[in-house]
Structure formats: C-alpha cells, structure tokens
C-alpha cells in the first residue's frame, strides 16, 4: 500500500472539500427567476455604509428596506438621508421587523461571526464585510448552518470580480507566463483613526488590508498549502475617534510567505505603519501592488487590487512594457452586496464564493499560529480553482 504524506493528505482533503461544496452548495440554492426584487437589510451604518447603501440603491431589482446600528441614532440618520422607512437599534429587532431576504453586515469585524449566525438562524442570506467570522472553524460552522437552512453566505472582498483580475487569470491559465515561480502583493497605510476596533483583539492589518492581497494571489495562483509568517506591533498606542488613546492589541505589521502548487511561492505584506502619498487614492498610484513572475513573462497590476488602474506586461518576446486593461468598467470595491443581490434574483452565481473567503481566513489564522509558534503551518481548506 502506497504511503501518503500528511501534506498530500491535507491537499487531497482540501480539494475534496471544495469539490463537495461546489457540487452541493451552489446548485442547492439556485433561485427561480421571476422574483420582483431582493429585499435588503443593512446592519452597521458607519463609514463603509456610505459607499454600500448608495450602490445598493441604484441596483436594479434590489431594494433596501431596513437599516440597523447599535447606535440607533446612526441608523435613524441614515434612514432619513436615504429615504428608507425602517430602522432599528438591535439585530433581533431588525430580524423580527419588516421582512427582508439578504442581510448586509457592515459592522466592526469582531461582530461579524455572531451577527451572521443570527441572520442565518433566521434563514436570511448574508453578505458580510471581511472577515466573515473571527476564526476558520467559526466560518465553517456558519457555512454548514447556511447549507442546512438553505440560505447563501458570501464575504468581501470582491477583488476577483475586477476585469483586471479576469485578464491576469486568463493570461495565467493560457500559459503565457510560462512556469510561475513567485508573486508579491502589498497594501498598507498609516492606519485608520475613526474606530478602535482595527487595533483591538480580533482586528489587525491582515484582516483589514492584507485580506485583499491574500484574496488576489490565492485567486490567481490557487489554494495555499502552507504558510510561514511574522507579525508585530510597531505602534503601541493609537488615538481613535471613538475611544481616545488605546493600547494596540492586534498586529499592525505582517509579512506572509505562502506555498502554492507546483513550487510557486508568494509573499504578502500589510501594515498600519506605511507612509503612502497616495493613501486611498488608487488613481494616483502609478506603481504595481501585485507582481507575478514566470519564465516567459512578468505581470504587474498597477494601482490597488481593490481599485486597479491597469496591467503592465513584459515578455521574453517583447521586453518593452505594455499596459492593458485601463478600464475597470463598472467594478467597484463596494459592489459585493449589490452583486449577490442580483445573483439571488437571477440565479446566476458570482465569481466571488464563500470557499475562497474561508480559505483566506484560514491563511490569516495560520499566520497567527506561525508567529506564535515559529513554525510552518499546513492548511486544510481549498476552493474551486481557477475562479475565472
């Protein structure tokens, strides 16, 4: 009998798990067409909602019917601003109030898991800002419950939905890079000051910023087999708008080295301690934030992956850099809830899927384990690859 290594076993298990979900999860929730509109309830009326709600309001066949925030005055103010009739101060009141089909969770990241659980228990579909839960196990349990209750679960980010992502993915699948050996992605700034949750336990630069880079590289290169990482806290205290000066508990600086298939290695760095003259203005960012090297070509994604402005390519046959895909069409980072609302109405599955989000969550968990124990950490999860 041929022996199988632990690494091979974990990889086979991950592939089988992803295949099972692909075969059972997606068809199980195929919604019949002909539904007039998908009713949406948004929880969390802070800064992020100021992007999400307007996008939802202009999406055909998606109707925002209620808002909720633990500070009810925020929900009331937003309801008045956007002309939404119902608002609540607690998720239980929201779930027991006017009916809706899809919960859009825009709360602090530490709250996502238990709020998503309440919504799924109430048999509501869920779109969650990242991360979908605060541990991989919690995320898997949410998915298992969603399967049982015949509702869908999705999570940000939606970087895989950009036309630039599709272009690079197809470039890779067509073999134009040759044998891929390495990739790098980074995202960072000096850190937000509008809320303390970024720096509290369960927060950090990885689930807030690095998650974009992790989603992009895994989406392009495939699932990760193992992780080696280091994290640190560079700025020990932060001044925040909602809690004043706080002690930083979560990492605010991270370096992650990942092993993919066929010997491919990739690297992600994220931090709340990077000076970036462009900050959130991706249109000013003329340098690549994602690079992939192969034996036949090199690809750079210019601008941030959540707001790309082009793709630069050099090849063995053409060593002069050429820029492609400068038009992102209707892609925006805040379109995820609108996208899945349309999906529920039409029955067409989006590229973004929960297995991919859970895999990224397991990577983040493995990063913390690697830092704590000084070890290389194997992963157990996978997702359907390629995405495009």
FENRARA-V448458 format. One record per residue. N is the residue number from 1. RES is the residue in one small letter. PSI is psi in whole degrees, -180 to 180 (999 if undefined). NEAR is the number of other ideal C-beta (glycine too) atoms within 10 Angstrom. Layout:
# FENRARA-V448458
N:RES:PSI:NEAR, N:RES:PSI:NEAR
This chain:
# FENRARA-V448458
1:x:129:3, 2:x:131:3, 3:x:148:5, 4:x:133:10, 5:x:160:8, 6:x:-40:8, 7:x:-46:13, 8:x:-39:11, 9:x:-46:12, 10:x:-39:17, 11:x:-43:20, 12:x:-40:12, 13:x:-42:13, 14:x:-43:22, 15:x:-41:15, 16:x:-40:11, 17:x:-46:18, 18:x:-40:21, 19:x:-41:13, 20:x:-45:11, 21:x:-42:20, 22:x:-40:15, 23:x:-29:11, 24:x:-38:10, 25:x:-51:18, 26:x:-51:15, 27:x:-29:9, 28:x:-25:12, 29:x:13:17, 30:x:116:10, 31:x:138:16, 32:x:142:6, 33:x:169:9, 34:x:-3:7, 35:x:133:14, 36:x:-49:8, 37:x:159:15, 38:x:123:26, 39:x:132:18, 40:x:137:30, 41:x:128:26, 42:x:127:32, 43:x:129:27, 44:x:100:24, 45:x:39:28, 46:x:-151:16, 47:x:-42:11, 48:x:-34:17, 49:x:-24:24, 50:x:-15:14, 51:x:-44:14, 52:x:-50:25, 53:x:-48:24, 54:x:-37:14, 55:x:-42:17, 56:x:-40:24, 57:x:-25:15, 58:x:7:9, 59:x:125:20, 60:x:142:9, 61:x:21:13, 62:x:127:23, 63:x:121:16, 64:x:116:28, 65:x:-18:18, 66:x:154:24, 67:x:154:30, 68:x:142:30, 69:x:143:26, 70:x:-27:16, 71:x:94:12, 72:x:-27:16, 73:x:-31:11, 74:x:-44:18, 75:x:-41:25, 76:x:-42:16, 77:x:-44:15, 78:x:-39:22, 79:x:-41:22, 80:x:-43:11, 81:x:-40:13, 82:x:1:17, 83:x:40:8, 84:x:129:20, 85:x:-42:10, 86:x:137:17, 87:x:153:23, 88:x:163:23, 89:x:0:16, 90:x:143:13, 91:x:-33:22, 92:x:-40:12, 93:x:-38:14, 94:x:-47:27, 95:x:-27:21, 96:x:-2:11, 97:x:-142:15, 98:x:140:12, 99:x:145:11, 100:x:162:23, 101:x:-36:21, 102:x:124:25, 103:x:129:27, 104:x:112:28, 105:x:108:25, 106:x:27:25, 107:x:180:24, 108:x:144:18, 109:x:-31:24, 110:x:-19:16, 111:x:-10:17, 112:x:-48:27, 113:x:-53:20, 114:x:-30:13, 115:x:-40:20, 116:x:-37:27, 117:x:-45:17, 118:x:-43:16, 119:x:-43:27, 120:x:-39:24, 121:x:-32:12, 122:x:10:16, 123:x:46:13, 124:x:142:23, 125:x:156:26, 126:x:128:26, 127:x:122:31, 128:x:137:29, 129:x:161:23, 130:x:146:20, 131:x:164:27, 132:x:-22:26, 133:x:176:24, 134:x:3:21, 135:x:158:16, 136:x:-42:21, 137:x:-43:12, 138:x:-40:17, 139:x:-42:28, 140:x:-39:18, 141:x:-38:15, 142:x:-43:24, 143:x:-42:20, 144:x:-42:11, 145:x:-39:15, 146:x:-41:25, 147:x:-45:17, 148:x:-42:10, 149:x:3:15, 150:x:45:10, 151:x:165:21, 152:x:153:25, 153:x:129:27, 154:x:164:23, 155:x:146:29, 156:x:162:26, 157:x:175:22, 158:x:31:27, 159:x:-28:27, 160:x:-7:21, 161:x:-4:21, 162:x:150:24, 163:x:-27:16, 164:x:-40:26, 165:x:-46:26, 166:x:-41:16, 167:x:-49:19, 168:x:-42:27, 169:x:-46:19, 170:x:-36:12, 171:x:-41:19, 172:x:-48:20, 173:x:-28:12, 174:x:-1:8, 175:x:15:11, 176:x:-18:14, 177:x:-11:21, 178:x:-147:13, 179:x:121:12, 180:x:136:25, 181:x:-35:15, 182:x:158:15, 183:x:156:23, 184:x:145:18, 185:x:147:26, 186:x:153:21, 187:x:129:24, 188:x:160:21, 189:x:-168:17, 190:x:4:13, 191:x:139:20, 192:x:151:17, 193:x:2:13, 194:x:-13:11, 195:x:146:16, 196:x:-18:22, 197:x:-26:20, 198:x:-28:24, 199:x:-4:27, 200:x:168:20, 201:x:131:10, 202:x:-8:17, 203:x:-150:23, 204:x:165:28, 205:x:-29:27, 206:x:-54:28, 207:x:-16:23, 208:x:-43:23, 209:x:-52:27, 210:x:-24:28, 211:x:-32:28, 212:x:-50:27, 213:x:-42:30, 214:x:-41:28, 215:x:-41:28, 216:x:-50:31, 217:x:-41:27, 218:x:-38:24, 219:x:-35:26, 220:x:-36:29, 221:x:-14:23, 222:x:173:20, 223:x:154:24, 224:x:137:27, 225:x:-38:18, 226:x:162:18, 227:x:138:24, 228:x:134:18, 229:x:161:23, 230:x:142:14, 231:x:161:22, 232:x:170:12, 233:x:112:17, 234:x:-45:14, 235:x:110:14, 236:x:-28:8, 237:x:150:11, 238:x:144:20, 239:x:119:10, 240:x:155:19, 241:x:-32:10, 242:x:-21:12, 243:x:9:13, 244:x:-145:9, 245:x:128:9, 246:x:157:15, 247:x:131:11, 248:x:125:20, 249:x:-33:14, 250:x:153:22, 251:x:142:25, 252:x:18:27, 253:x:127:20, 254:x:141:24, 255:x:126:18, 256:x:125:27, 257:x:127:16, 258:x:143:25, 259:x:123:17, 260:x:-164:20, 261:x:159:13, 262:x:32:9, 263:x:6:10, 264:x:131:21, 265:x:140:15, 266:x:160:26, 267:x:136:17, 268:x:136:29, 269:x:141:18, 270:x:154:29, 271:x:154:24, 272:x:23:26, 273:x:22:16, 274:x:124:18, 275:x:126:8, 276:x:114:15, 277:x:-19:7, 278:x:-21:14, 279:x:-120:12, 280:x:0:11, 281:x:87:12, 282:x:-29:18, 283:x:-22:10, 284:x:-8:12, 285:x:99:19, 286:x:1:10, 287:x:156:9, 288:x:145:20, 289:x:-11:23, 290:x:129:29, 291:x:139:17, 292:x:129:26, 293:x:135:17, 294:x:179:21, 295:x:-17:10, 296:x:-14:13, 297:x:167:19, 298:x:138:18, 299:x:132:25, 300:x:130:20, 301:x:120:26, 302:x:138:20, 303:x:180:24, 304:x:151:26, 305:x:-23:26, 306:x:-9:24, 307:x:64:20, 308:x:149:27, 309:x:0:19, 310:x:173:18, 311:x:126:23, 312:x:132:17, 313:x:134:19, 314:x:145:14, 315:x:168:17, 316:x:-37:11, 317:x:-21:7, 318:x:97:10, 319:x:4:8, 320:x:127:6, 321:x:131:11, 322:x:141:10, 323:x:136:12, 324:x:167:13, 325:x:59:21, 326:x:-5:12, 327:x:116:9, 328:x:2:16, 329:x:-128:9, 330:x:12:8, 331:x:131:19, 332:x:156:16, 333:x:-25:21, 334:x:13:21, 335:x:-2:22, 336:x:-48:24, 337:x:-39:30, 338:x:-41:24, 339:x:-47:19, 340:x:-27:25, 341:x:-44:26, 342:x:-37:17, 343:x:-43:21, 344:x:-34:22, 345:x:-39:20, 346:x:-26:13, 347:x:2:13, 348:x:126:11, 349:x:134:16, 350:x:167:15, 351:x:-40:16, 352:x:135:24, 353:x:157:23, 354:x:-31:23, 355:x:-39:23, 356:x:-45:24, 357:x:-40:25, 358:x:-36:26, 359:x:-44:28, 360:x:-38:32, 361:x:-39:26, 362:x:-35:24, 363:x:-47:27, 364:x:-40:23, 365:x:-40:20, 366:x:-33:24, 367:x:-47:27, 368:x:-38:19, 369:x:-42:14, 370:x:-43:20, 371:x:-44:19, 372:x:-37:10, 373:x:-8:9, 374:x:40:9, 375:x:165:13, 376:x:127:14, 377:x:120:20, 378:x:149:17, 379:x:154:22, 380:x:-16:15, 381:x:170:22, 382:x:-175:27, 383:x:160:23, 384:x:124:16, 385:x:139:20, 386:x:156:12, 387:x:-33:19, 388:x:999:17
